[in-house]
Each structure stands twice: as C-alpha cells, then as structure tokens.
Amino acid sequence: MNEAFLHYLWQFQQFEKSDLRTSTKDTITVLKTGFYNTNSGPDFINARILINEIEWVGNVEIHIKSSDWKVHKHQEDEAYNNVILHVVWENNQLIVRQDGSLIPTLELKSITDFELINKYQYLIDNQSIIPCQEAYSKVSDLSKFAMLDKVLTKRLQQKAAIVNELFENNKGDWEETAYQLLARNFGFKLNSDVFLRLAQNLPLKVLQKHRDNLFQIESMFFGQAGLIEIYDEYAEKLSQEYEFFAIKFSLKARQLNSYEWKFLRTRPANFPTIRLAQLAKLVTQQQSFFSLFTQSNSIEEIRNALKIEQSSYWQEHFNFGKTSNKKLLGLGISSINNIIINTAIPLLAFYAEKIGNHELINRCINFLENLPAEENSICDIWKNMGLSIKTAFDSQASIELYNSFCTKKQCLQCNIGVEILKNPPE
C-alpha cells in the first residue's frame, strides 16, 4: 500500500460509500473531496464534509496508518489544525489537534474492493514499456486526448522554465536569451550543452559588432570553440582573425577545448563544425532572433528565415582540411522544424507567460498542430499501440506522457490509468 493509491481512492471516491462512518461511528457524507495539494501542508484542501449532519469545511490529510500523523510530526505544525478528516488505510491510533480535539478518522481498508488493489498492482508491476499497453486500446478517446492536452501543457511549462533560467542569467536580456537558446538547439541532443556554453562565452552583442562580415563571425565561433586546426589557408586566416578578436574582446579565458565536442556516430551533415558554420551564417542574416521567434505569425515566416546555406568552404568540407564527397547543404527541413519546436515555441511560451498574453500561447499550440510529428523510438511505441501521431502536438505530447508518467509508473495521475482502474476493460 502507498499514499499515492490512497490519494486516488479519496479523489475519485473509489470505496463503498453507502454507510460511511468515522472510527468513532459518526456518519460521514462527502460533499466535496477538495483540491489535491502539491505544495506543503495537508493533501487535499478546501474539502466539504458532513459529519453527523454538521457541515465542515477544511482540509483532508491522508496516511497509510493513522500513527503516521505523529511520525510526520504534523502535531507540531499549525498548518494541520484545519484538518477536518484524517483518511487512512489502517486506523491504529487516535489522533488529536494541537488544542486536544479529536480529528475524525475514516479507515479505507474495510470499505475498499481488493480487486481494485490487484488491478492497480498489476499496472505498477507490469514490465511492459507502457504499463497500460494491454488495456490501452479499450480506453476512451476522450481520456486519451484529455491526457495529451494535459501533458503538452506540462511540456510547454517545462521548456519555458529552461528559457526562464537563461533569461534570469542574462539579467532580462531577451536577445541574448533567444541567441543562447537557438545555439543550444543547434547542438541538437549530442552537443546541446557545449553549444550553449559557447554562446554564453561568446555573447551575441560581441558578434553583432561584426555581423556584416561572415568570415569574422566564423573566426570567432570556431576560435572560441577551440576547433580550428591549421590544415589549409582558410584555417590559417581564420586562426589569425580569431587571435585579433580574442584580444579585442578578452575571449581567451573562456575558450572551449576541442575534446568537448562530439563527432562520433554523427553524420558529417550534423558535425558541430557544419552546425557552427550554419549558425554563423544566421547571425549575419538575422538582426533579431527574439523578434523572429516571437513576432512571426506563421511557421513559414520562421522557416524561410532559417533556410540558409553555410559559407562555400563548409559546403565542401565537414572538418578543417577534410573534403566531403558531396556538397553539404544548409539546414534541412527536419532540422528547421526541430529548431522551431525546441527554440521558437518554448521562447514564445515563456514570453507569453511573462507578459500575460494568452493569444501567444494559442499561437504555440497552432504552430505545433501545423508542424509534422517528430520521428523517434518513443513515438514508434505509441504508434504501435494505435495512437495517431501526425503533428508535432501529438509527438511532443506523447514524448512527455512517456517520460513523465509511463516510465515513472504515475498511472494514478494519468487520465488513461484512472479510466482503466475505474472501468477496467474485460
């Protein structure tokens, strides 16, 4: 038995309610279970309960054993003086408030169907990647779609939190924040951290002083990244140019090391050298990344701005002195879509939250609904279970559902898991 299951029993009233009584035989009628409290304090707040036909308004605390009240030292916390009902699996001790008054206690052990416990245990103990995999096809579309909506909101909030951290580190500078977020996502998954550190060590305000000269922007990017290797004339000139800027802008102390960049198991088109060259080109073409990502009204507007080709050297080389067998093109459509999903939308979501503009949140949702779904192993699992994944809204939501609920066995907080327990398919 665990408290999460008891929270579920109370929230959805999954026990025999025909003759509810406290441990002292007083009658109970639940008018309102209260709101689940994710902060400190009692588990459910603002509940309404009739005890012997007298209405009480207050909080509900839940424990496996009533003696856990003292184990958790609630008797020392004034926040628990307004508990009107103590809901427990096993009542093994009378509990009183700080003023000595008895707290009514409801024991669930004797009024809960043990078959329900078995079904919950089956979900938790299930070794399938998705615990509800066998029952999923029997769950209503309403529960599935409601859960996808819920987790997408959660995902947007989590991504907005990442933007918020950058924003605070940049002391409220929107442009540096947009630039760093973009750089982070130019590293995609493999080099995201090192790309972010590069952007933090090479501020946009430094680059913008020379944004009319692509070669100079490249020299600062590759030099600060610690990636320049002298194999040819281009690299030699690039190194000389970087040395000049390193002194001018005091960059050397923050220079990265070449070993920090990951090249293994990566196609040449995704090498960090190519991505750096593409980012350098973007810096010369975009006056404001923040405006691009927050003021554009359509996906096509952003897509067109991101359709760039790196300089001629990096169309023919995948690393310094190493020639490619075929021309290396600019950002592909899948990479552009990925950047929109992981840069434009989180930035827009955070900006909307910051200025209190809900219309911009709707634009985020609209963008996701009009972008194609990502292709990855998590989406493949859901597709095999029958979930339709056609848009980025679907793929982002399914990824979040898998990561935050399925892998953590949070079935009791999931609409799908709740429906399975309430109405188990035959």
One Martini backbone bead per residue (centre of mass of N, CA, C, O) as a GRO file, in nm:
protein
  426
    1MET     BB    1   0.098   0.035   0.020
    2ASN     BB    2   0.017   0.376  -0.086
    3GLU     BB    3  -0.057   0.711  -0.098
    4ALA     BB    4  -0.128   0.738  -0.396
    5PHE     BB    5  -0.367   0.539  -0.381
    6LEU     BB    6  -0.525   0.695  -0.163
    7HIS     BB    7  -0.565   0.948  -0.329
    8TYR     BB    8  -0.733   0.810  -0.543
    9LEU     BB    9  -0.961   0.705  -0.366
   10TRP     BB   10  -1.050   0.986  -0.272
   11GLN     BB   11  -1.080   1.156  -0.533
   12PHE     BB   12  -1.278   0.903  -0.663
   13GLN     BB   13  -1.435   0.736  -0.460
   14GLN     BB   14  -1.308   0.414  -0.428
   15PHE     BB   15  -1.566   0.325  -0.230
   16GLU     BB   16  -1.779   0.249   0.012
   17LYS     BB   17  -2.065   0.493   0.063
   18SER     BB   18  -2.337   0.406   0.212
   19ASP     BB   19  -2.177   0.384   0.526
   20LEU     BB   20  -2.016   0.623   0.646
   21ARG     BB   21  -1.754   0.609   0.905
   22THR     BB   22  -1.603   0.666   1.172
   23SER     BB   23  -1.418   0.539   1.435
   24THR     BB   24  -1.679   0.668   1.619
   25LYS     BB   25  -1.954   0.633   1.429
   26ASP     BB   26  -1.975   0.867   1.251
   27THR     BB   27  -2.124   1.023   1.002
   28ILE     BB   28  -2.055   1.039   0.637
   29THR     BB   29  -2.047   1.316   0.392
   30VAL     BB   30  -1.934   1.383   0.070
   31LEU     BB   31  -1.927   1.690  -0.104
   32LYS     BB   32  -1.600   1.754  -0.109
   33THR     BB   33  -1.270   1.653  -0.159
   34GLY     BB   34  -1.097   1.856  -0.293
   35PHE     BB   35  -0.769   1.976  -0.351
   36TYR     BB   36  -0.483   1.891  -0.470
   37ASN     BB   37  -0.174   1.916  -0.291
   38THR     BB   38   0.164   2.012  -0.400
   39ASN     BB   39   0.225   2.134  -0.144
   40SER     BB   40   0.246   2.219   0.154
   41GLY     BB   41   0.056   2.019   0.354
   42PRO     BB   42  -0.226   1.907   0.305
   43ASP     BB   43  -0.353   1.704   0.053
   44PHE     BB   44  -0.648   1.838   0.090
   45ILE     BB   45  -0.832   2.124  -0.006
   46ASN     BB   46  -1.140   2.246   0.041
   47ALA     BB   47  -1.335   2.068   0.194
   48ARG     BB   48  -1.667   1.895   0.216
   49ILE     BB   49  -1.825   1.778   0.527
   50LEU     BB   50  -2.043   1.548   0.677
   51ILE     BB   51  -2.087   1.528   1.040
   52ASN     BB   52  -2.363   1.458   1.170
   53GLU     BB   53  -2.491   1.693   0.973
   54ILE     BB   54  -2.225   1.862   0.989
   55GLU     BB   55  -2.059   2.116   0.838
   56TRP     BB   56  -1.731   2.093   0.692
   57VAL     BB   57  -1.444   2.314   0.636
   58GLY     BB   58  -1.138   2.189   0.480
   59ASN     BB   59  -0.900   1.941   0.542
   60VAL     BB   60  -0.714   1.655   0.404
   61GLU     BB   61  -0.554   1.370   0.541
   62ILE     BB   62  -0.310   1.116   0.430
   63HIS     BB   63  -0.262   0.770   0.538
   64ILE     BB   64  -0.178   0.456   0.613
   65LYS     BB   65  -0.136   0.542   0.910
   66SER     BB   66  -0.237   0.726   1.176
   67SER     BB   67   0.055   0.736   1.313
   68ASP     BB   68   0.190   0.915   1.085
   69TRP     BB   69   0.129   1.187   1.204
   70LYS     BB   70   0.369   1.167   1.413
   71VAL     BB   71   0.598   1.089   1.225
   72HIS     BB   72   0.547   1.377   1.063
   73LYS     BB   73   0.478   1.606   1.280
   74HIS     BB   74   0.185   1.751   1.271
   75GLN     BB   75   0.150   1.839   1.577
   76GLU     BB   76   0.371   2.088   1.510
   77ASP     BB   77   0.166   2.193   1.280
   78GLU     BB   78  -0.062   2.443   1.209
   79ALA     BB   79  -0.156   2.351   0.917
   80TYR     BB   80  -0.326   2.092   1.068
   81ASN     BB   81  -0.577   2.227   1.228
   82ASN     BB   82  -0.776   2.212   0.951
   83VAL     BB   83  -0.842   1.917   0.985
   84ILE     BB   84  -1.148   1.722   0.921
   85LEU     BB   85  -0.994   1.461   0.787
   86HIS     BB   86  -0.868   1.128   0.840
   87VAL     BB   87  -0.721   0.931   0.591
   88VAL     BB   88  -0.695   0.571   0.611
   89TRP     BB   89  -0.607   0.242   0.599
   90GLU     BB   90  -0.506   0.235   0.911
   91ASN     BB   91  -0.644   0.235   1.238
   92ASN     BB   92  -0.400   0.271   1.524
   93GLN     BB   93  -0.475   0.582   1.615
   94LEU     BB   94  -0.547   0.847   1.794
   95ILE     BB   95  -0.609   1.188   1.679
   96VAL     BB   96  -0.495   1.519   1.759
   97ARG     BB   97  -0.492   1.831   1.806
   98GLN     BB   98  -0.339   2.094   1.962
   99ASP     BB   99  -0.621   2.135   2.141
  100GLY     BB  100  -0.729   1.811   2.171
  101SER     BB  101  -0.900   1.752   1.937
  102LEU     BB  102  -1.063   1.526   1.754
  103ILE     BB  103  -0.990   1.350   1.460
  104PRO     BB  104  -1.152   1.241   1.215
  105THR     BB  105  -1.171   0.892   1.098
  106LEU     BB  106  -1.101   0.713   0.789
  107GLU     BB  107  -1.128   0.378   0.696
  108LEU     BB  108  -1.044   0.186   0.395
  109LYS     BB  109  -0.989  -0.121   0.422
  110SER     BB  110  -1.307  -0.213   0.471
  111ILE     BB  111  -1.416  -0.039   0.182
  112THR     BB  112  -1.225  -0.191  -0.023
  113ASP     BB  113  -1.165  -0.329  -0.324
  114PHE     BB  114  -0.924  -0.570  -0.388
  115GLU     BB  115  -0.938  -0.572  -0.697
  116LEU     BB  116  -0.830  -0.284  -0.733
  117ILE     BB  117  -0.552  -0.340  -0.615
  118ASN     BB  118  -0.471  -0.554  -0.824
  119LYS     BB  119  -0.486  -0.367  -1.072
  120TYR     BB  120  -0.277  -0.166  -0.975
  121GLN     BB  121  -0.046  -0.371  -0.934
  122TYR     BB  122  -0.032  -0.453  -1.228
  123LEU     BB  123   0.060  -0.182  -1.340
  124ILE     BB  124   0.319  -0.147  -1.160
  125ASP     BB  125   0.441  -0.449  -1.233
  126ASN     BB  126   0.459  -0.401  -1.515
  127GLN     BB  127   0.704  -0.467  -1.785
  128SER     BB  128   0.610  -0.278  -1.970
  129ILE     BB  129   0.674   0.016  -2.110
  130ILE     BB  130   0.361   0.031  -2.103
  131PRO     BB  131   0.152  -0.050  -1.854
  132CYS     BB  132  -0.131  -0.015  -2.045
  133GLN     BB  133  -0.103  -0.169  -2.318
  134GLU     BB  134  -0.336  -0.388  -2.311
  135ALA     BB  135  -0.574  -0.157  -2.240
  136TYR     BB  136  -0.560   0.092  -2.434
  137SER     BB  137  -0.776   0.025  -2.665
  138LYS     BB  138  -1.026   0.058  -2.440
  139VAL     BB  139  -0.985   0.347  -2.424
  140SER     BB  140  -1.098   0.644  -2.440
  141ASP     BB  141  -1.049   0.920  -2.635
  142LEU     BB  142  -1.100   1.132  -2.420
  143SER     BB  143  -0.872   1.044  -2.225
  144LYS     BB  144  -0.640   1.068  -2.423
  145PHE     BB  145  -0.675   1.369  -2.508
  146ALA     BB  146  -0.669   1.490  -2.225
  147MET     BB  147  -0.379   1.394  -2.163
  148LEU     BB  148  -0.233   1.535  -2.396
  149ASP     BB  149  -0.306   1.819  -2.309
  150LYS     BB  150  -0.177   1.807  -2.029
  151VAL     BB  151   0.123   1.734  -2.118
  152LEU     BB  152   0.174   1.971  -2.305
  153THR     BB  153   0.158   2.188  -2.094
  154LYS     BB  154   0.389   2.073  -1.926
  155ARG     BB  155   0.607   2.096  -2.147
  156LEU     BB  156   0.592   2.401  -2.188
  157GLN     BB  157   0.666   2.471  -1.895
  158GLN     BB  158   0.945   2.333  -1.893
  159LYS     BB  159   1.065   2.496  -2.131
  160ALA     BB  160   1.015   2.774  -2.004
  161ALA     BB  161   1.209   2.724  -1.762
  162ILE     BB  162   1.465   2.724  -1.932
  163VAL     BB  163   1.434   3.013  -2.035
  164ASN     BB  164   1.425   3.149  -1.757
  165GLU     BB  165   1.714   3.082  -1.675
  166LEU     BB  166   1.847   3.241  -1.901
  167PHE     BB  167   1.710   3.514  -1.847
  168GLU     BB  168   1.831   3.553  -1.562
  169ASN     BB  169   2.133   3.526  -1.644
  170ASN     BB  170   2.075   3.782  -1.857
  171LYS     BB  171   1.914   4.009  -1.712
  172GLY     BB  172   1.666   4.038  -1.933
  173ASP     BB  173   1.790   3.943  -2.211
  174TRP     BB  174   1.636   3.852  -2.497
  175GLU     BB  175   1.856   3.816  -2.714
  176GLU     BB  176   2.050   3.630  -2.560
  177THR     BB  177   1.839   3.413  -2.504
  178ALA     BB  178   1.768   3.341  -2.797
  179TYR     BB  179   2.058   3.272  -2.886
  180GLN     BB  180   2.118   3.045  -2.675
  181LEU     BB  181   1.882   2.864  -2.749
  182LEU     BB  182   1.962   2.823  -3.040
  183ALA     BB  183   2.243   2.707  -2.992
  184ARG     BB  184   2.157   2.465  -2.826
  185ASN     BB  185   1.982   2.345  -3.077
  186PHE     BB  186   2.228   2.314  -3.274
  187GLY     BB  187   2.327   2.056  -3.100
  188PHE     BB  188   2.110   1.917  -3.016
  189LYS     BB  189   2.169   1.646  -2.827
  190LEU     BB  190   2.486   1.599  -2.828
  191ASN     BB  191   2.573   1.945  -2.830
  192SER     BB  192   2.404   2.139  -2.645
  193ASP     BB  193   2.588   2.222  -2.406
  194VAL     BB  194   2.833   2.334  -2.568
  195PHE     BB  195   2.675   2.544  -2.730
  196LEU     BB  196   2.581   2.707  -2.489
  197ARG     BB  197   2.862   2.780  -2.376
  198LEU     BB  198   2.952   2.931  -2.624
  199ALA     BB  199   2.731   3.152  -2.616
  200GLN     BB  200   2.811   3.251  -2.326
  201ASN     BB  201   3.125   3.312  -2.423
  202LEU     BB  202   2.976   3.445  -2.697
  203PRO     BB  203   2.828   3.711  -2.736
  204LEU     BB  204   2.608   3.873  -2.937
  205LYS     BB  205   2.719   4.167  -2.902
  206VAL     BB  206   2.987   4.089  -3.035
  207LEU     BB  207   2.893   3.980  -3.311
  208GLN     BB  208   2.725   4.238  -3.407
  209LYS     BB  209   2.981   4.415  -3.475
  210HIS     BB  210   3.031   4.176  -3.732
  211ARG     BB  211   2.767   4.086  -3.912
  212ASP     BB  212   2.889   4.183  -4.209
  213ASN     BB  213   3.111   3.936  -4.148
  214LEU     BB  214   3.139   3.606  -4.185
  215PHE     BB  215   3.438   3.539  -4.131
  216GLN     BB  216   3.447   3.670  -3.847
  217ILE     BB  217   3.230   3.498  -3.720
  218GLU     BB  218   3.374   3.229  -3.767
  219SER     BB  219   3.630   3.291  -3.606
  220MET     BB  220   3.485   3.312  -3.331
  221PHE     BB  221   3.349   3.041  -3.320
  222PHE     BB  222   3.593   2.845  -3.378
  223GLY     BB  223   3.789   2.966  -3.173
  224GLN     BB  224   3.609   2.944  -2.912
  225ALA     BB  225   3.570   2.625  -2.961
  226GLY     BB  226   3.861   2.493  -3.034
  227LEU     BB  227   3.866   2.389  -3.369
  228ILE     BB  228   4.117   2.494  -3.494
  229GLU     BB  229   4.292   2.363  -3.785
  230ILE     BB  230   4.597   2.367  -3.963
  231TYR     BB  231   4.547   2.282  -4.319
  232ASP     BB  232   4.486   2.572  -4.442
  233GLU     BB  233   4.426   2.889  -4.538
  234TYR     BB  234   4.157   2.929  -4.397
  235ALA     BB  235   4.250   2.842  -4.110
  236GLU     BB  236   4.481   3.047  -4.081
  237LYS     BB  237   4.306   3.304  -4.105
  238LEU     BB  238   4.109   3.235  -3.882
  239SER     BB  239   4.317   3.233  -3.652
  240GLN     BB  240   4.416   3.525  -3.684
  241GLU     BB  241   4.139   3.656  -3.638
  242TYR     BB  242   4.087   3.544  -3.356
  243GLU     BB  243   4.330   3.666  -3.208
  244PHE     BB  244   4.226   3.952  -3.235
  245PHE     BB  245   3.945   3.912  -3.089
  246ALA     BB  246   4.052   3.794  -2.823
  247ILE     BB  247   4.177   4.063  -2.741
  248LYS     BB  248   3.947   4.269  -2.787
  249PHE     BB  249   3.726   4.065  -2.603
  250SER     BB  250   3.841   3.867  -2.398
  251LEU     BB  251   3.824   3.526  -2.479
  252LYS     BB  252   4.038   3.309  -2.385
  253ALA     BB  253   3.935   3.232  -2.092
  254ARG     BB  254   3.658   3.100  -2.256
  255GLN     BB  255   3.775   2.876  -2.406
  256LEU     BB  256   3.736   2.591  -2.564
  257ASN     BB  257   3.758   2.245  -2.622
  258SER     BB  258   3.776   2.006  -2.861
  259TYR     BB  259   3.689   1.752  -2.673
  260GLU     BB  260   3.385   1.860  -2.618
  261TRP     BB  261   3.325   1.756  -2.895
  262LYS     BB  262   3.088   1.562  -3.088
  263PHE     BB  263   3.137   1.315  -3.368
  264LEU     BB  264   3.047   1.052  -3.306
  265ARG     BB  265   2.787   0.903  -3.464
  266THR     BB  266   2.795   1.126  -3.702
  267ARG     BB  267   2.697   1.296  -3.950
  268PRO     BB  268   2.848   1.537  -4.131
  269ALA     BB  269   2.588   1.726  -4.136
  270ASN     BB  270   2.608   1.714  -3.792
  271PHE     BB  271   2.845   1.853  -3.741
  272PRO     BB  272   2.958   2.110  -3.550
  273THR     BB  273   3.095   2.262  -3.781
  274ILE     BB  274   2.842   2.297  -3.957
  275ARG     BB  275   2.659   2.429  -3.741
  276LEU     BB  276   2.841   2.675  -3.697
  277ALA     BB  277   2.829   2.783  -3.986
  278GLN     BB  278   2.520   2.822  -3.981
  279LEU     BB  279   2.505   3.013  -3.738
  280ALA     BB  280   2.682   3.232  -3.858
  281LYS     BB  281   2.492   3.300  -4.093
  282LEU     BB  282   2.249   3.383  -3.918
  283VAL     BB  283   2.382   3.625  -3.778
  284THR     BB  284   2.408   3.789  -4.054
  285GLN     BB  285   2.076   3.776  -4.121
  286GLN     BB  286   1.987   3.839  -3.814
  287GLN     BB  287   1.895   4.100  -3.610
  288SER     BB  288   1.645   3.927  -3.455
  289PHE     BB  289   1.560   3.648  -3.283
  290PHE     BB  290   1.330   3.738  -3.104
  291SER     BB  291   1.144   3.847  -3.329
  292LEU     BB  292   1.128   3.597  -3.501
  293PHE     BB  293   0.994   3.407  -3.263
  294THR     BB  294   0.757   3.629  -3.159
  295GLN     BB  295   0.642   3.786  -3.439
  296SER     BB  296   0.572   3.552  -3.594
  297ASN     BB  297   0.267   3.420  -3.759
  298SER     BB  298   0.438   3.190  -3.904
  299ILE     BB  299   0.614   2.919  -3.998
  300GLU     BB  300   0.720   3.020  -4.274
  301GLU     BB  301   0.871   3.264  -4.167
  302ILE     BB  302   1.080   3.098  -4.009
  303ARG     BB  303   1.174   2.903  -4.222
  304ASN     BB  304   1.288   3.113  -4.425
  305ALA     BB  305   1.502   3.225  -4.219
  306LEU     BB  306   1.643   2.920  -4.189
  307LYS     BB  307   1.716   2.918  -4.496
  308ILE     BB  308   2.044   2.818  -4.514
  309GLU     BB  309   2.385   2.867  -4.625
  310GLN     BB  310   2.684   2.802  -4.592
  311SER     BB  311   2.979   2.844  -4.661
  312SER     BB  312   3.174   2.716  -4.909
  313TYR     BB  313   3.370   2.556  -4.735
  314TRP     BB  314   3.117   2.406  -4.573
  315GLN     BB  315   3.023   2.258  -4.846
  316GLU     BB  316   3.320   2.090  -4.878
  317HIS     BB  317   3.348   2.061  -4.558
  318PHE     BB  318   3.347   1.882  -4.231
  319ASN     BB  319   3.646   1.972  -4.184
  320PHE     BB  320   3.952   2.053  -4.141
  321GLY     BB  321   4.083   1.941  -4.448
  322LYS     BB  322   3.796   1.783  -4.504
  323THR     BB  323   3.655   1.643  -4.767
  324SER     BB  324   3.364   1.613  -4.936
  325ASN     BB  325   3.192   1.411  -5.163
  326LYS     BB  326   2.959   1.616  -5.104
  327LYS     BB  327   2.746   1.853  -5.083
  328LEU     BB  328   2.677   2.070  -4.817
  329LEU     BB  329   2.398   2.161  -4.694
  330GLY     BB  330   2.178   2.313  -4.538
  331LEU     BB  331   1.916   2.336  -4.367
  332GLY     BB  332   1.684   2.118  -4.306
  333ILE     BB  333   1.354   2.066  -4.252
  334SER     BB  334   1.386   1.897  -3.989
  335SER     BB  335   1.574   2.097  -3.845
  336ILE     BB  336   1.387   2.339  -3.854
  337ASN     BB  337   1.154   2.209  -3.698
  338ASN     BB  338   1.320   2.153  -3.444
  339ILE     BB  339   1.382   2.453  -3.381
  340ILE     BB  340   1.092   2.543  -3.348
  341ILE     BB  341   1.016   2.348  -3.117
  342ASN     BB  342   1.295   2.421  -2.926
  343THR     BB  343   1.275   2.751  -2.959
  344ALA     BB  344   1.029   2.920  -3.047
  345ILE     BB  345   0.809   2.798  -2.857
  346PRO     BB  346   0.940   2.834  -2.575
  347LEU     BB  347   0.986   3.138  -2.603
  348LEU     BB  348   0.690   3.212  -2.653
  349ALA     BB  349   0.577   3.088  -2.392
  350PHE     BB  350   0.739   3.263  -2.196
  351TYR     BB  351   0.657   3.539  -2.301
  352ALA     BB  352   0.354   3.503  -2.253
  353GLU     BB  353   0.383   3.465  -1.947
  354LYS     BB  354   0.533   3.734  -1.885
  355ILE     BB  355   0.288   3.924  -2.031
  356GLY     BB  356   0.000   3.783  -2.040
  357ASN     BB  357  -0.038   3.626  -2.338
  358HIS     BB  358  -0.266   3.392  -2.461
  359GLU     BB  359  -0.238   3.415  -2.769
  360LEU     BB  360   0.055   3.300  -2.781
  361ILE     BB  361  -0.023   3.018  -2.689
  362ASN     BB  362  -0.202   2.958  -2.933
  363ARG     BB  363   0.033   2.977  -3.132
  364CYS     BB  364   0.189   2.737  -3.027
  365ILE     BB  365  -0.031   2.529  -3.085
  366ASN     BB  366  -0.056   2.591  -3.386
  367PHE     BB  367   0.229   2.516  -3.464
  368LEU     BB  368   0.215   2.218  -3.367
  369GLU     BB  369  -0.036   2.146  -3.555
  370ASN     BB  370   0.159   2.241  -3.826
  371LEU     BB  371   0.362   2.024  -3.752
  372PRO     BB  372   0.538   1.765  -3.791
  373ALA     BB  373   0.618   1.482  -3.670
  374GLU     BB  374   0.830   1.321  -3.498
  375GLU     BB  375   1.106   1.083  -3.517
  376ASN     BB  376   1.088   0.812  -3.281
  377SER     BB  377   1.078   0.561  -3.049
  378ILE     BB  378   0.838   0.667  -2.883
  379CYS     BB  379   0.638   0.708  -3.115
  380ASP     BB  380   0.644   0.412  -3.208
  381ILE     BB  381   0.510   0.291  -2.963
  382TRP     BB  382   0.237   0.442  -2.990
  383LYS     BB  383   0.168   0.352  -3.276
  384ASN     BB  384   0.157   0.042  -3.200
  385MET     BB  385  -0.100   0.119  -3.001
  386GLY     BB  386  -0.279   0.342  -3.194
  387LEU     BB  387  -0.158   0.617  -3.199
  388SER     BB  388  -0.203   0.924  -3.342
  389ILE     BB  389   0.090   1.064  -3.522
  390LYS     BB  390   0.107   1.379  -3.709
  391THR     BB  391   0.204   1.594  -3.504
  392ALA     BB  392   0.380   1.783  -3.280
  393PHE     BB  393   0.168   1.764  -3.069
  394ASP     BB  394   0.168   1.454  -3.051
  395SER     BB  395   0.474   1.402  -3.002
  396GLN     BB  396   0.518   1.581  -2.753
  397ALA     BB  397   0.300   1.449  -2.578
  398SER     BB  398   0.404   1.151  -2.592
  399ILE     BB  399   0.679   1.206  -2.464
  400GLU     BB  400   0.575   1.319  -2.194
  401LEU     BB  401   0.405   1.079  -2.109
  402TYR     BB  402   0.637   0.879  -2.099
  403ASN     BB  403   0.843   1.035  -1.908
  404SER     BB  404   0.631   1.135  -1.665
  405PHE     BB  405   0.451   0.853  -1.640
  406CYS     BB  406   0.532   0.569  -1.747
  407THR     BB  407   0.830   0.540  -1.629
  408LYS     BB  408   0.700   0.628  -1.326
  409LYS     BB  409   0.417   0.505  -1.267
  410GLN     BB  410   0.175   0.748  -1.302
  411CYS     BB  411  -0.129   0.629  -1.324
  412LEU     BB  412  -0.297   0.808  -1.107
  413GLN     BB  413  -0.228   1.085  -1.293
  414CYS     BB  414  -0.377   0.937  -1.528
  415ASN     BB  415  -0.648   0.918  -1.725
  416ILE     BB  416  -0.600   0.631  -1.828
  417GLY     BB  417  -0.549   0.484  -1.558
  418VAL     BB  418  -0.815   0.571  -1.423
  419GLU     BB  419  -1.006   0.433  -1.624
  420ILE     BB  420  -0.904   0.145  -1.582
  421LEU     BB  421  -0.981   0.136  -1.276
  422LYS     BB  422  -1.284   0.219  -1.301
  423ASN     BB  423  -1.302   0.067  -1.611
  424PRO     BB  424  -1.225  -0.229  -1.663
  425PRO     BB  425  -1.139  -0.417  -1.907
  426GLU     BB  426  -1.221  -0.742  -2.032
   0.00000   0.00000   0.00000
